[in-house]
Amino acid sequence: MKKYLLPLAVLVIVVGFLGFGLRLDPREVPSPLIDKPAPPFRLPVLQDPAKTVSNTDLKGKVWLLNVWASWCVSCREEHPVLVEFAKQNIVPIYGLNYKDKSDDAKAWLARLGNPYVLSLVDEKGKIGIDYGVYGVPETYLIDRDGIIRYKKIGPVTPDTIREKILPLVKQLKG
């Protein structure tokens, strides 16, 4: 009987960890960038490639950075939510067009609406790597000092806006 106790104890522990892990949301992956300065960038603007914008240009305001691409199926799901949210003028949304063709991105925004104050071009994905992008879409909330305060992996939903983004924006602006 005693020889079965150790394997049984190990099995109970493994099942406990499995049960705990199955209750976690895979889209809520903790980011090592939370509460750290946003990685620096200087990127061309999608609609005017001669113009560039850097993260230091955005200091002094609370803003969202939404990583998107015209080839991204989940971005299409998220896009109407961002368009509606942008109409409320609560927080500016900047796009980071990730590993995309500029003509495709412009056509996509023209067809589906443009929620972005500006969309920046990250054609080779180097800035996405700096931000720890797992895949598109991803959204970051950045405070007035350029510190990342929130990261959402996957599509932003009305619930995400209501339960996570709006309370944080209110706190950061307050």
N, C-alpha and C positions, 0 to 999 in steps of 0.2 A: 504494500500500500504506500509506503514512504517513497518508493522509487517513482511514483506517479505525481507526487506533490510538486516537485520542481518543474517538470514540463507543464503541469496544470497552471502553476503560478506564472510561468513565462507566457503561456497562451492567454491568460486573463490580462496580463499587462499589454501584450500586443493588441488584443481586441480593444482594450481601453484606448490606446493611442489611435487605432484605426477609427473607432467611433468618434473620438474628438476631432480628428482630421477631416472626417466626412462632413462635419458641421461647419467647417470654415469656408468662407467665400473665396474662391481662387482669384477673383478680381480685386480683392483687398490685400494684395501683396505689399508688405511694408517696404517702403523705399528708404534707402540710406540717405537720400537727399532731403527728406523732410526735416525742417528746421535748420537747413544749411543754405548758403548762398546758391542761387541759381547759376548754373554754368554759364560762362560768358559766351556771347555770340555777336557777330555782325554779319547780317545776311541781306541779300537782295529782296526787294519787295516783288511779289508775284506780278502785280499789275504794272509796275514800273521798275524793271531790273537795274536801271541806272541809279536808283535810290536805294540806300541801305539803312537798316535799323539795327541798333544794338540793344542788348538788355539794359545798358546804362541809360539809354534814352527813355526807358520806361520807369526808372526809379522815381519814387515820390507818388506812385499810384498803385492801387491794388488792381491786379489784372489776371486774366485767365490765359493760359497758353494751351491751345488745342492742337494736338498732332493729328493730321489727317492726310488722306490721299484719295484721288479720284478712283483708284483701283480697289479701294477698301469697301467690302460689303457692309461691315459694321458701321463704317462712317456714314453710309447712306441711311442706315437706321437712326443714327444719332442726329443727323443734320437738321431735320425739321425741329427737333427739340432746341438745338442751338439757335436756329433762326428765330424762333419764338422768344427765347430767353434774351437774345440780343436786342429785340424790340423794346424790352423793358428798361434798357439803359442803366442797369444796376451796376454792372462791372464791364469794362471793355474786354472783348475777346480778341486775342491775336491768334492767327492760325500759323502752324508750322507745317507747310506742305512737304511731306516726307517721301523721298525716293520716288518722285512723280515727274511726269513730263509737264512742263509749264502750260503748253497748249491744252492738254487734257484737263488740267486743274482749272484753268480759266473757263473752259467750256462747261465744266461741272458746276462751278459757282454761278455762271450765267443762267444755267438751266434750273438749278435747285435753290438759288438764293444765296446771298453772301452775309453770314453773320459776323464776319471779321472786320475789325477796324482796319487791319492790314493782314495779309497773309504773306509769310516769309518763306523763301525757297531753301529747302535743305535737300538738294538734288542727290547728293551722295550719302546722306544719312549721318554725316559726322556729328552734327549737333544732337541728333536723336540719340546717338551712342552716349554722348556726354550726359544727357538727361536720363539715361538708363531705360530708353524706350524698349519695351518687350515686343510691342506690335501696335498697330494703329487700330482704333483711336486710343489716345491717352490724353488726359487733361491735367494741367497743373494750376494750382492757385498760388500766386506769388504776391507777397506783401510789398508795402511801400519801400522797404529797405532791400528788396531783391531777394528775399528769403522764401524758399518753397515751403508752403504751409499745408498743402494737400495734393495728393496724386490719385487720379482715378484711372484705372486700367479698364479699357473697354468703353462701350458707349455711355455717354452721359444720358440719364433718364430724367423725367420730371421729378421722380423721387430723390435722385441724387442732388438735383438742384435744390429742392425744398428742404431735405434733411441734412445735407452736408455743406453744399456750396454757399447757400444764402446765409445760414447762421455764421459761417466763418467770415464771409465778406462783411457782414454787419459788425462782427467783433473786430476785424482788422481795420475797418473804416472808423469805428467808434473811438 
